[in-house]
Amino acid sequence: MYQSQQKNIPKFFGRRKGRTIRCAKSTLLTDFLPHLRISETTELSHRMFGEPVEKIYLEIGFGNGEHLAEQALRNPKVGFIGAEVFQNGVANLLSLITGIKIKDELPETIKLSSERTDNIRIFDNDIRLLFKRIPDNFLDKVFLLFPDPWPKKRHANRRFVNPENLQELSRCLKKGGILRIATDHKVYKHWTLRQLHACPLFEWTATCGNDWKHEPSDWVQTKYQRKALREGRRAVFLDYKNIK
C-alpha cells in the first residue's frame, strides 16, 4: 500500500471510502468515533483505555472489524488499537461494538454493547503516521491480516511487509511479542516468507506445516476469509516472535 514521499510523509495507496455510508453508521462516525479515536493529543499508554488492561494488541488494517471486535470481546483485559483508513470499515466496526445496525433507530446516547469493556481505540489513518508515537516495547501482539498483496512486480514497494516497517514493528513489540501475518495470496505469502527470513529481528515460530497452514487456536474468521474459502483460496497463518 505504501511508498515514501517528500518530508517523510508516507503516500497511501488504496481507498479511504467506498459505498455511501448509511445514516446510522454515518452518525456513529461523527458522534461515537471521537470517543475512541487516537488523536494527535492522545498519549499512548496502558491508561488510554476505559478500564485497566494487562496487554496491548495492535491490528493493522482491520477491514470490516470482525476480527478486532471479536478479539476484544474475548479478551476484556487486553487493550486493542485498531488502525484502518477505510471509513466504511471503521463505521462497520463501530456498528459491531455498539450493536447498532443500519436500519436501527439511534438511541439518545450511543454506547458500547453491554457485554463489552471499553478496550478498543481506533486510529483512522495510515499506521505509519502513528509508529513514531508508539513507545518502545509497548505492544504484546500485532495482527496484519490479509493485507493488500499488490501482486504486480512494479507495485512491490507498496507492500506493507518491508524492512522499514518490520524495523518499526520490532521496536514497538516487547521481546517475545508476536507478529501474526495471514494471507491467502501466493505472491504475498512468498514475499512475506522472504522478507521475514532476511530479517534478524523476528523468528518464525512454526515447527511443522500444521503450525502455519491451519488456523491458530484463537483465530476469528472474517467475511473476507469465508469468501476466499468459497473461492478455493486457503490462507496461511504466519506467527513470528520478536527476538531483538
Secondary structure, 3 states (H helix, E strand, C coil): CEECCHHHCCEECCCCCCCCCCHHHHHHHHHHHHHHECCCCCCCCHHHCCCCCCEEEEEECCCCCHHHHHHHHHCCCEEEEEECCCHHHHHHHHHHHHCCCCCCCCCCCCCCCCCCCCCEEEECCCCHHHHCCCCCCCEEEEEEECCCCCCCHHHHHHCCCCHHHHHHHHHHEEEEEEEEEEECCHHHHHHHHHHHHCCCCEEECCCCCHHHHCCCCCCCCCHHHHHHHHCCCCCEEEEEEECC
